[in-house]
């Protein structure tokens, strides 16, 4: 049973939709197979968790809502409308608040796009992953180049603020194939792009297939070349690489993730969703059946609670800030923690500077181009 965790304020709310049409073999996000009846029950349970969340927040001002998953675009416009209406009635949302929903080309119809817009959604993040049918099949996306292109065209009719996701460093992906994906993507001039290399997570079918030698990932050198190529490609096309994996046209930075990277508090709803109040992080148990049972029994959602020490928080603050182009301000670090950054990390940071992984100017630290490729090596030094 979970304890009451209070939030003085929280700028962002994440809502997890744990349903997908089928499971992509590389994915480690929590989701189960879509089932309409369970969605109806889930919506009632979500409202119950929302009611108790409302009571735990003092300053109810939200700057961002992110409906992620899973596949949120499986959910009807009416349900999203009702949920956002309830949130609006309890929280203050300034007109500039970002309200994003993740969508999959397979479940995003014109009707839904219109309904989401009417519900108050002002940003859609569309999972494209590739325009190459061979790689879409490999990734288990059940989509096609044509379907992806049609979805983007439809989305552009109604939304000026949207993001497209692309995966690279796929097995045996040639430089030409990757370039073609980038060209098709940029032909739509999307205001925001997220670019991820294929990562293999334990407990996914891809992990087992990789272990059995059924496919190979490209060497790190090829992965790095592709990333560098994409960086230059997007730079020339007018994008700002404002975070390691994210590129935006001016004014289209994703506010939601930026709040995470700036170490703001955030709220969460749904199984597998995580919240942070500045000192404590908790994660709702990633189990839809348990979540629904706790609703039917009128009990609190089961949570894994993590009390962060000051050392944990300082480390997290550093490596989250370093993910961004704005970097880590040593002055802001002092204001937040009343600790001198140099006393804590100077020796390690100087070693990283000598290895050309970090650069420093005006009392700020940044990842270099090389540091972006080896970011985990940099982040490790803060986790003493
Ligand atoms: S659709 Fe998205 S969340 Fe669902 S299994 Fe595939 S990658 Fe994961």
Boltz pocket constraint, residues with backbone or C-beta under 6 A from the ligand:
constraints:
  - pocket:
      binder: B
      contacts: [[A, 19], [A, 20], [A, 21], [A, 22], [A, 23], [A, 24], [A, 27], [A, 28], [A, 29], [A, 31], [A, 69], [A, 70], [A, 71], [A, 104], [A, 127]]
      max_distance: 6.0
